[in-house]
Amino acid sequence: MVAVLGLVAAALLAGCGSVGAGVGVGIPVGPVSVGVGMGSGGVSAGVGTGWGPLGVGVGVNQRGQVTGNAGVGLSTGVGGARVGAGVGTSTVLHDPARAPAPAASTPAGAATAEHPNPAPAQAPMQWRDASGQVVPTCRVEGRC
């Protein structure tokens, strides 16, 4: 669990940008660690857990973006504290700056009384990471 502290901080800070560095601190609370950090993308806070060198977490950055994170890391004792480093990846799960999709009462392209000729289907959704780069659907769904 303690090895995850550095990992969680690194993973949370990775959520602030596609490539970044920073420092953070995590406090173990039962089976999870609660952490805050400061990196190239600003301030982040989150919660994470792990087993051995592997860890996962969810964080929120100063722009309100919610990120999901996963990574691997190691830590060691230095005096009375643990110091660690890790590498990870993250993806934006929610971005308040993006307008939500309009709610539809009928499926897209369905005929209604007002519009008997249905509109053509919309293009498929594109997922983007924290830096705005397109993320393949297979990666979002964990298939690649």
N, C-alpha and C positions, 0 to 999 in steps of 0.2 A: 504494500500500500504506500509506503513512504517513497518507494522508487517512482511512484506515479506523480508525486508532487511536482517534480521538475518537468515531467512529461506533460502534465495537465497545463502547466503554465506555458510551455512551449506550444502546445496544441492550441490553447486559447489565443495566444499571441499570433499564431499562424493564421487564425481567422480574421485578423485585421488586414491582411493583404496576402497576395499569392507568394511573395517572398518577404520575410521580415525577421527581425530579431528583437528581443526585449528581455525584460526581467519580470518575475512575478513571485508570489508567495501563495502557498496553499496550506490550509489547515484541515487535518483529518477530522471528519465528523462521522463516526460510525464507518460504514463501508464506502463512503465517498469522501472526496476532498473538495472544499470550497476555496476558490482562489480568486485573486485579483492580480492584474499585471499591467505593465506599460510597455508598449512596443512602438514600432515604426508607424502603425496605424492608429495609435491612440490608446485609450484605457479600455480594458476588457475585464469582465467578471464572469465567473462560471462555476460549474460543478462537474466533477469527473470521477471516474473510478477506473480500476485496472486490475490486472492479474499479472504478476511478474513484471516484465518490461513493457507489456502492452497496455494501452489505456485508451479510453474513449471519454468524451465530454461534450457538454453543451455550454455555450457561452453567449454573452451579449456584449457588443462593443458600444462605444460612446455614440454611434449613429443609430443605435437601436436595432441593428441587425442581429438576428439570432443565428448562430453558427453551430454546426455539428462538426466534431473533431475526432480524429483517431491518429494514434502515433505510437512510437516506441521510444523508450528512453531509459536512462540509468541514473542512479544517484549514489552518493557516498557520504559518509559522515565526516564533517569538518568541525571539530570542537563539539559543541552541543547541538549543532544544526545539521541538516541534510542539504546537500547541494547537488543538483542534477542538471542534465541536459538531454534533449530529445529532438526528434524530427517527427513531423506529422503532416497531415493534410486536413483540409477543412472545406466545408461548403456552406453557402448561405441558405438557411432553411426559411427565413422570413426577412424581408426587407421592407420597412415601413415607407421608404421613399418610392417604392413601386406601387402604382395604383392597382387595387384588387380587381380581378376579373368581374365583370358584371354578372349578377345572378340571373340565370335563365330559368323560366318556368317550363319551357319546352326544350327538347334537345336541339342543338345547333343543326340547321338545315331542315328542320321539320316543317311541314305545311301547317298553317293555322288558318282560321276563318278570315283574318285580316290580310294574310299573305298566302294565297293558295299555291303560288310557285315558290318553293323553298330556295333559300340562298345556298350557294355552294359552301361546302365544308371549309372551315378555317385551317390555316397551316398548323402543323403540330407545335406544341409548346417547346421553347428552347430554355434550358436551364443554364444559369451563369454562376460563376464563382464570385468570391468577394472582390476580385479585381475586374469583373465584367467579362471575363473570357467564357466562351461557350463550353459547357460541360456535356459530354456525350450522354445520351439517355441511359446507355448500358452502365455507365459509372454511377449515375444517380440511383439506379435500381440495383446496384451491386452485382452486375452480371459480367463485368469485364475487368 
